[in-house]
Amino acid sequence: MTCVLETKGVTRRLPDPDPVTLVDAVTMSVQPGEFLAIVGPSGCGKSSLLYLLGLIDRPTRGEVLIQGRETAGLSERERSLLRLEQIGLVFQFHFLIPEFTAAENVALPMRRLGRLSPMAVRRRTDELLSLVGLDRAGGRRPDRLSGGERQRVAIARALANDPPLLLCDEPTGNLDSANTQIVVNEFQRLATANDRAIICVTHDPSVASAAHRRHHMLDGRIQA
């Protein structure tokens, strides 16, 4: 079975005049249907690693493979398209466009990719909002949604193009315990029912304990 994501000795180093190693020779992989949590103290490199996995930053050294495809030699345009097709991103701050309704925010990645008809986009949007329990909230803008609802809209948007990989950076950091549990349950269901790989950077013990597997990170390295 091909790994959804694999890294080989990935390193991210900021250059002179003040060189800092953010991620140090990380080798890891995640399989379809696996929910992986990356934990560790603040400043250990968790988010820096996630940006490398999501093709937002380029490694100084090493390789990131998505569905077996090497990414080091891709142009920025090719990386952007691969990210749009293969990777869903969820952050601590939902980054919904405030002028757009929930439905318009969810539809945006599909419109950017441009592979579905307007009718198919509307149908897919309705399905995703229903999937995260917000089928009646599509016409509301973010300021009319609770914090938990906004984060669930962000998850629906991340799933818009049906990516095999979902990357999450502290997705429950601004949520109360009840909404945290809703999001955690959603991640577990998405991994198990949809054979989707999920990697979640988190400080939250409830999120980490719900994952199938955990990596502890310290000083830029995955600890044995």
Secondary structure as GFF3:
##gff-version 3
##sequence-region A 1 224
A	DSSP	beta_strand	5	14	.	.	.	ID=ss1
A	DSSP	beta_strand	20	30	.	.	.	ID=ss2
A	DSSP	beta_strand	35	39	.	.	.	ID=ss3
A	DSSP	alpha_helix	46	53	.	.	.	ID=ss4
A	DSSP	beta_strand	61	66	.	.	.	ID=ss5
A	DSSP	beta_strand	69	70	.	.	.	ID=ss6
A	DSSP	alpha_helix	76	86	.	.	.	ID=ss7
A	DSSP	beta_strand	87	91	.	.	.	ID=ss8
A	DSSP	alpha_helix	102	113	.	.	.	ID=ss9
A	DSSP	alpha_helix	118	131	.	.	.	ID=ss10
A	DSSP	three_ten_helix	142	144	.	.	.	ID=ss11
A	DSSP	alpha_helix	147	158	.	.	.	ID=ss12
A	DSSP	beta_strand	165	169	.	.	.	ID=ss13
A	DSSP	alpha_helix	177	194	.	.	.	ID=ss14
A	DSSP	beta_strand	197	201	.	.	.	ID=ss15
A	DSSP	alpha_helix	205	210	.	.	.	ID=ss16
A	DSSP	beta_strand	213	218	.	.	.	ID=ss17
A	DSSP	beta_strand	221	222	.	.	.	ID=ss18
###
